[in-house]
């Protein structure tokens, strides 16, 4: 017998001394090592409150408080909702058995007791108990790791102070919308201040989910900041070198989609390179048609030697530049078409005019209209991380 099962605490509840002794002897002979006894329902509840057992073997017909009432009281307490209760009973009618199950019984064993049946039922319920306990321990550990990863994630995102500094130096307003899945999906974005009022902007999405995806995203974040001082001005060379480093860093099968670009307000351009990322979108002023960038290219981390070409989008005053993860498209009906329809909706276009592109003194109504629609589409707990970065450029200054 497995040591964990043999060590499980079993509480035998019976008002007859002989029955308690018999059950204890049968279980001890079978290898169970931790057996306690209660002489009635009141004694059982007191012992359970002092030290919860892993299995309760309960006589149904007892004076004072019968087994039905013991079950009902236990099930009324959330702490004992999953405690297995094995009822021993001489009741044979289906109504009596149904009553036992309605009270919260897990399983029944008939009197007179059969040794083989008793041991088999005790063993299987304790096996389930140990398995559930192990799963609960594992779940608590994973939830703790995910909580730590979320905390690290929050510390890596651009601070409010940094975004405010960019508003002053680059003449833009930077806003973001992030919705994390319950198990983390590996999305991360950030900014890299550059000379002359310019800044680099990246958005990456690691393959996979969970703590491993989050840790890989953090590794990629470190690589990006290591490369920024040398290659931050050249998006194509930046992604090319990032891929070379990622191939060495990531394990086989792990990769990331990335977009990295430089926002240059003076030149009114966004110059970027993409590695299988969702294409950037420009919302021009004056209800003009949307301008879509390119999102092609191989994900980083798959094979060495990949080259990434630079692309550019105009970024005139009064416009907004939108970067987003592919999960944003998946959340909307129609995918890319649904996202385009949202950006061209009357609510967004009207707010764009009022906000002066979101980069002036407006309230950010266009961004709010988009993110409100996304939040409704994503639901309370999205299946994957969603990230949307909005760079609004005000009118000529």
Secondary structure, DSSP 8 states (H G I E B T S, - for coil): --HHHHTSEEEEE-S-HHHHHHHHHHHHHHT--EEEEESSHHHHHHHHHHS--SEEEEES--SSS-HHHHHHHHHTSGGGTT-EEEEEE---SHHHHHHHHHHT-SEEEESS--HHHHHHHHHHHHHHHHHHHHHHHHHHHHHHHHHHHHHHHHHHS--HHHHHHHHHHHSEEEEEEEE--TT---EEEEEEE-GGG-EEEEEEEESS-SHHHHHHHHHHHHHHHHHHHHHTT-HHHHHHHHHHHHHHHS-TT--EEEEEEEEETTTTEEEEEEES----EEE-STT---EE----S--BTS-TT-----EEEE--TT-EEEEE-HHHHHHSTTTHHHHHHHHTSHHHHHHHHHHTTTTSSS--HHHHHHHHHHHHHH-SS-SS-EEEEEEEE-S--
